[in-house]
Amino acid sequence: MSEEILNLSLIQLDALKEIGNVGAGNSATALSQLINRKIDMTVPQIAIMPLGDVPDVVGGPEAMVVGVFLRVYGPAPSSILFLLPRESAFSLVDMLMGREQGYTTSLDSMDESALMEIGNILAGAYLNALSHFTKLTLLPSIPALAMDMAGAILNVVLVQLGEMGDHALVIETEFATENDGVKGHFFLIPDPGSLNTILAAIGVKE
Amino acid sequence: MSELIKVGMADYKTGRFPSSLISYGLGSCVGIALYDGVTKIGGLSHIMLPDSTQARSADNPAKFANTALPIMLDEMIKMGALRSRITAKIAGGAQMFTFANATDIMRVGQRNAEAVRLLLKKMDIKIIADDTGGNYGRTVELKLDTGIYLVRTIDKGEKEL
């Protein structure tokens, strides 16, 4: 079976990028309000890449990251993954908890819970925009968190795509706070089949 | 030349002493190391899914346990390894995220490990070390001089299998 994502037109890619842009913009605003800091955001990257290359986006399969993972339910099931380098996650927790920068060096259950809540809020903001755009009702699951190697965490998402093909469509945005160097990557990875639903909903299905 | 040969996700590589084979950041994937201690020929397979017959696209045989292992074994035998001497060590198959209502896809690590065990038994290859399960990632390295299978983790240290 041919992989549908390898045959996307430029218009379709642009439309997806715009969705990513609005969704991530919403998320960045939410995050900015939450930690009371300015957030810079990159223009979303739409990449269609071999599954094995996805970990390179965040610094290679062995990079130490914290991942908050949510499933998206509704007519276009997808996965959302918010990945932060470990140090950024610590820094973010310090901001949220009103602690001095550098205080956190490991995550206790309270910190994990705070990061999951961030994932929740970011995903909610993102999906709101996406739902508005597509008129599809998209709901996030409760979040789950893991701190480990990027490759291992990405496995979870990529396995589902692996059932269908050898490439992933990744809509990815990088966030950074202005001064504190907190960085994060936000991934939306539609399940196989969901992409068509999304494209149809925004009227760019061929 | 001593060389560290990288094995990506959904890929396999074979090699002989003095090279080593390494695969980074396995989560639910399983790393299967096959080794013939006399010729010092080995293979490392990094599979994502248990079974190609249940997948809708099976273009890449290295992605599935049932298709990757026979190919890798053949390649090792062509290089001069003796089938009856080849043993297996396996690692990986973790469940990285815990959800209250874990669906099948969430338990893919466990399914992968079970499928690999069953398959190796069918192929009549003895598993002499097994480090699967848990909720953490692993980097695995097969040292082709000794057949030692090195499993590296972030929080659980390093293990020689």
Interface residues (C-beta under 8 A of the other chain):
Chain A: M1 E3 L51 G52 P55 G60 P61 E62 M64 G67 F69 S141 I142 A144 L145 A146 M147 D148 M149 A150 G151 A152 I153 L154 N155 V156 L158 V159 Q160 G162 E163 M164 G165 D166 P192
Chain B: G8 M9 A10 D11 Y24 G25 L26 G27 S28 C29 M48 L49 Q54 A55 R56 S57 D59 N60 K63 A94 M96 F97 T98 F99 A100 I105 M106 V108 N135 Y136 G137 R138 T139 I154
